Amino acid sequence: DAGVIQSPRHEVTEMGQEVTLRCKPISGHDYLFWYRQTMMRGLELLIYFNNNVPIDDSGMPEDRFSAKMPNASFSTLKIQPSEPRDSAVYFCASSLAHGGGYTFGSGTRLTVV
Amino acid sequence: KQEVTQIPAALSVPEGENLVLNCSFTDSAIYNLQWFRQDPGKGLTSLLLIQSSQREQTSGRLNASLDKSSGRSTLYIAASQPGDSATYLCARFGNQFYFGTGTSLTVIP
């Protein structure tokens, strides 16, 4: 397995633009997580899915953020409109079971100017 | 609210030393605890996963222990090498998921 695959690796966009981050979890993993990492706040859980269904989105900072998982092999995190304070590294992770070991993707470094 | 604390925030040791990284948490109702390393500008690499029913796990020069009663986990690195230089994060999985803020380790050749 190629692991958790995220795209793009880097994204630079202007304030107000829509940004879409993509994630392909490990095949067979039932859980998918979106995290955001900043120097100030460390790793923050944004949302997680179980069997493609959003379970907990309490970490999503604002309505500007939305996440979908249309099937078991693909998820998106969308920010619309983007703001400079959204600049961070966004990680996707998947796991086989609740509380099971995470496997992380390489992350998407987002810069909003 | 800080649920997982890692001390120290930074550590610098000479090559060859054995060292211990600490992780403490306030909620004993955990499922599992996992240790990761993160290299600058990179993602997180899983090192060791300790199931809630286990007390420790070992992989090569690494040994992680879990003491739920005291709310602590430690990561022991034997015979440290410059390639071990990275940030080490612990994460606990209970009713919610929390990561520590990490310990930045530098091993000096």
Chai-1 contact restraints between the chains, C-beta under 6 A:
chainA,res_idxA,chainB,res_idxB,connection_type,confidence,min_distance_angstrom,max_distance_angstrom,comment,restraint_id
A,G42,B,T101,contact,1.0,0.0,6.0,A-B,restraint_1
A,L43,B,F99,contact,1.0,0.0,6.0,A-B,restraint_2
A,L45,B,F97,contact,1.0,0.0,6.0,A-B,restraint_3
A,G99,B,Y31,contact,1.0,0.0,6.0,A-B,restraint_4
A,G99,B,N32,contact,1.0,0.0,6.0,A-B,restraint_5
A,G99,B,F93,contact,1.0,0.0,6.0,A-B,restraint_6
A,G101,B,Q34,contact,1.0,0.0,6.0,A-B,restraint_7
A,G101,B,S46,contact,1.0,0.0,6.0,A-B,restraint_8
A,G101,B,L49,contact,1.0,0.0,6.0,A-B,restraint_9
A,F104,B,G43,contact,1.0,0.0,6.0,A-B,restraint_10
A,F104,B,L44,contact,1.0,0.0,6.0,A-B,restraint_11
A,S106,B,G43,contact,1.0,0.0,6.0,A-B,restraint_12
A,G107,B,G43,contact,1.0,0.0,6.0,A-B,restraint_13
